[in-house]
Amino acid sequence: MTIYLPIAELPVAMFALFALGAAVGFVSGMFGVGGGFLMTPLLIFIGVPPAVAVASVSTHMAASSFSGALSYFRKGMVDISLSGVLLTGGLAGTVAGVAVFTLLRALGQVDLVIGISYVTLLSTLGLLMLSESLRAIARTRAGQPPLVRRPGTRAWFLRMPLKVRFRRSRIYVSLIPVVGLGFIIGFLGALLGIGGGFLLVPALIYMLRVPTQTAIGTSLVLTLVTMSMATVLQATVNGTVDAVLALILMVGGTMGAQFGARAGQGMKAEHLRLLLGLLVLGVGLRVGYDLVRTPGDIYAVTVQEQRATQHQPEGRP
């Protein structure tokens, strides 16, 4: 059954769009990454304008993150205090991201910025996660004990003031880098249509040394709140949220996230990181390919409003 998306101005197959939302919701619940880094490029691939894709995906991520966060909360894998500190910076970053998005859209550069940003972030992060997870798996197969790494005395954030102990995550760090990390995630989420989990989860694991499952659950809480706020701001400020598209993605994403969260909790941490690294790298390479390949339609035609006073013959009103 084909339906018409009013804001995107595009006819799509409803069941295919529902299946797309369910698949990305599964990934969201499994890895705690919000799914926006995958959903936004996929929507752009099928013809949805980037501005509409970024804004509408925020709703899908909020719904799927709620479902996944609830599952992790029931398992006791969410650090509430750490989530609260991250949200302090995340909400401020969301407001700043929507403001920059509005400015870039007015300048006509939002599509280019989104594409380049996706290639840079996804390719770099995917390679780093893939390399680390392969080393961890090799150590496990060799019978060596896993590396238990905690921030050392030379870590820069340990020398900053306002230190707080987060008992659930078993860390003792300054509030300043945690708030800053939340701001970056909120900013990127609003600007690029990503929940930020694919950045936040590795940062919590490798920088703050939060346990993998707790990092995923905490990331889902931050994604839920920041993406809900981004949806409201994008709808009221830019008017780019397609309600029909968002509803279909929301229903599919909520259902898929429940199954993904259960699958993720039963897997080893190093295997989770390996799969996430491969997924992030693959999407980054695909976005990069679309930026450099020759488009099917080389020429584009735009209709501009002609000024009434331009090129008028003399003697005519």
C-alpha positions in Angstrom: 0.0 0.0 0.0 1.4 3.4 -1.1 0.9 6.5 1.0 1.9 10.1 0.4 4.2 11.9 2.8 2.9 15.5 2.9 6.0 17.3 4.2 8.6 15.2 2.3 6.3 15.4 -0.8 7.1 11.8 -1.6 4.9 8.6 -2.2 6.3 5.5 -0.3 5.3 1.9 0.4 3.9 2.0 4.0 4.8 -1.6 4.9 8.4 -1.2 3.6 8.7 2.0 5.6 7.3 0.2 8.7 9.8 -2.7 8.2 12.6 -0.1 7.9 11.6 1.5 11.2 11.5 -2.0 12.9 14.9 -3.0 11.6 16.5 0.3 12.8 14.6 0.0 16.1 16.2 -3.5 16.6 19.6 -2.0 16.1 18.8 0.8 18.5 17.8 -1.5 21.3 20.6 -3.9 20.7 23.4 -1.4 20.7 21.9 1.6 22.6 22.7 3.9 19.7 19.3 5.6 18.9 19.5 4.4 15.3 19.5 7.9 13.8 22.9 7.4 12.3 21.4 4.6 10.2 17.9 5.8 9.7 18.7 9.3 8.4 21.0 8.1 5.5 18.5 5.3 4.6 15.7 7.9 4.3 17.9 10.1 2.2 18.7 7.1 0.0 15.0 6.5 -0.8 14.5 10.2 -1.7 13.4 12.0 1.5 14.9 15.5 1.6 17.7 15.6 4.2 16.1 18.4 6.2 12.9 16.4 6.6 14.8 13.2 7.3 16.8 14.8 10.1 13.8 16.3 11.8 11.4 13.3 11.4 13.9 10.7 12.6 14.1 12.5 15.9 10.6 11.2 16.7 11.5 7.7 15.7 14.6 7.8 17.9 12.7 9.1 20.9 10.1 6.3 20.6 12.6 3.5 20.1 14.9 4.8 22.8 12.0 4.9 25.3 11.3 1.2 24.6 15.0 0.2 24.9 15.6 2.4 28.0 12.7 0.8 29.8 14.1 -2.6 29.1 17.5 -1.7 30.4 16.1 0.1 33.4 14.2 -3.0 34.5 17.5 -4.9 34.4 19.2 -2.3 36.6 21.5 -1.3 33.8 20.9 2.5 33.8 23.0 5.0 35.8 20.3 7.6 36.8 22.8 10.1 38.3 25.1 9.9 35.3 22.1 10.3 33.0 21.0 13.5 34.8 24.4 15.1 34.5 24.7 14.2 30.8 21.2 15.7 30.2 22.3 19.0 31.7 24.6 19.5 28.8 22.5 17.5 26.3 19.5 19.8 26.5 21.6 22.9 26.0 23.4 21.3 23.1 20.0 20.4 21.5 18.9 24.0 21.5 22.2 25.1 20.0 22.0 22.4 17.3 18.6 23.4 16.2 19.7 27.0 15.9 22.7 26.1 13.7 20.5 23.8 11.6 18.1 26.7 11.0 21.0 28.9 9.9 22.5 26.3 7.5 19.1 25.7 6.0 18.6 29.4 5.4 22.0 29.5 3.7 21.2 26.4 1.6 24.2 24.4 2.9 22.5 21.9 5.3 22.6 19.0 2.8 26.3 19.3 2.2 27.1 19.7 5.9 25.1 16.6 6.8 26.8 14.5 4.2 30.4 15.5 5.1 29.7 15.2 8.8 28.3 11.7 8.5 31.3 10.5 6.4 33.9 11.9 8.9 32.2 10.8 12.1 31.1 7.3 11.0 34.2 6.3 9.2 36.6 7.4 12.0 34.6 6.0 14.8 33.8 2.7 12.9 37.5 2.1 12.3 38.5 2.8 15.9 35.8 0.5 17.3 36.5 -2.3 14.8 40.2 -2.2 15.7 39.7 -2.3 19.5 37.0 -5.0 19.4 39.2 -7.3 17.2 42.1 -7.0 19.7 39.7 -7.8 22.5 38.4 -10.9 20.7 42.0 -12.0 19.9 42.9 -11.8 23.6 39.9 -13.9 24.6 40.6 -16.6 22.0 44.3 -16.7 23.2 43.2 -17.4 26.7 44.4 -14.1 28.0 42.4 -12.2 30.7 40.5 -9.2 29.4 42.1 -5.8 30.0 40.5 -4.0 32.9 41.4 -0.4 32.2 40.5 2.4 34.4 41.4 6.1 34.0 44.9 6.6 35.1 46.3 9.4 37.2 47.5 11.2 34.0 44.0 11.4 32.5 43.2 15.0 31.8 39.7 14.9 33.2 40.9 13.6 36.6 42.7 16.8 37.2 39.6 18.9 36.8 37.5 20.1 39.8 33.9 19.2 40.8 34.5 15.5 41.0 31.6 13.2 41.7 31.3 9.5 42.3 28.8 7.6 40.2 28.3 4.3 42.1 26.3 2.4 39.5 29.0 3.0 36.9 31.9 2.7 39.5 33.6 5.8 38.3 34.9 9.0 40.0 35.2 11.9 37.6 34.7 15.6 37.2 31.3 17.0 36.2 32.8 19.3 33.6 33.8 16.7 31.0 30.5 14.8 31.5 28.4 17.9 30.9 30.6 18.8 27.9 30.1 15.3 26.5 26.3 15.7 26.9 26.4 19.0 25.1 28.2 17.6 22.1 25.8 14.7 21.9 22.8 16.9 22.1 24.2 19.3 19.5 25.0 16.6 17.0 21.7 14.9 17.5 19.7 18.1 16.6 22.0 19.0 13.7 22.5 15.7 12.1 19.5 13.7 13.2 21.4 11.2 15.2 20.7 10.1 18.8 24.4 10.4 19.6 24.5 6.9 21.0 27.1 5.8 18.5 29.4 8.5 19.9 28.2 8.4 23.5 28.5 4.7 24.1 32.1 4.5 23.0 33.0 7.6 25.0 31.4 6.2 28.1 33.2 2.9 27.6 36.7 4.0 26.5 37.0 7.5 28.1 35.1 7.1 31.4 35.4 3.3 31.6 31.7 2.8 32.3 30.6 -1.0 31.9 29.3 -1.7 28.5 25.8 -2.7 29.4 25.4 0.3 31.7 26.8 2.6 29.0 24.1 1.4 26.6 21.3 1.8 29.0 22.4 5.3 30.1 22.9 6.3 26.5 19.3 5.4 25.7 18.0 7.7 28.5 19.9 10.6 27.1 18.7 9.9 23.6 15.1 9.7 24.7 15.1 13.1 26.3 17.2 15.1 23.8 15.4 13.6 20.8 12.0 14.4 22.3 13.1 18.0 22.7 14.7 18.1 19.2 11.4 17.0 17.7 9.4 19.7 19.4 11.9 22.4 18.3 12.2 21.2 14.7 8.4 21.1 14.3 7.9 24.6 15.8 10.9 26.4 14.4 11.6 24.8 11.0 8.3 22.9 10.3 10.2 20.0 8.8 8.8 17.1 10.9 6.6 14.9 8.7 4.0 13.5 11.1 3.0 10.6 8.8 6.6 9.5 8.3 7.4 9.9 12.0 4.3 7.9 13.0 5.2 4.9 10.8 8.8 4.9 11.9 7.8 5.3 15.6 5.5 2.3 15.6 8.0 0.1 13.8 10.9 1.3 15.9 9.2 0.7 19.2 8.4 -2.9 18.3 11.9 -3.6 17.0 13.7 -2.0 20.0 12.2 -4.5 22.4 13.7 -7.5 20.5 17.0 -5.7 20.0 17.4 -4.9 23.7 16.9 -8.6 24.6 19.3 -9.7 22.0 22.0 -7.2 23.1 21.8 -8.2 26.8 22.6 -11.8 25.9 25.8 -11.0 23.9 29.4 -10.6 24.9 30.6 -7.0 25.2 33.4 -7.4 22.7 31.0 -9.0 20.1 28.6 -6.1 20.6 31.4 -3.6 19.9 32.6 -5.5 16.9 29.1 -5.6 15.3 28.5 -1.9 16.1 31.9 -1.0 14.6 31.1 -2.8 11.3 27.7 -1.2 11.1 29.0 2.3 11.7 31.8 1.9 9.2 29.6 0.4 6.5 27.1 3.3 6.7 29.9 5.9 6.7 31.4 4.3 3.5 28.0 4.3 1.8 27.4 8.0 2.6 30.9 8.8 1.3 30.2 6.9 -1.9 27.0 8.8 -2.5 28.8 12.1 -2.1 31.5 11.4 -4.8 29.5 9.3 -7.3 28.1 10.9 -10.4 24.3 11.4 -9.9 21.8 9.9 -12.3 20.4 13.3 -13.0 23.3 15.7 -13.5 21.2 18.8 -14.0 18.6 20.2 -11.5 15.9 22.7 -12.3 14.7 25.2 -9.7 11.9 27.6 -10.0 12.5 31.1 -8.6 10.0 33.8 -8.1 10.5 36.5 -10.7 10.6 40.1 -9.5 7.8 42.3 -10.9 10.2 45.1 -11.7 12.8 42.9 -13.5 13.1 43.2 -17.3 9.8 45.1 -17.7 9.4 46.9 -21.1 9.2 50.6 -20.8 5.7 52.1 -20.7 4.1 49.0 -19.1 3.0 48.8 -15.4 
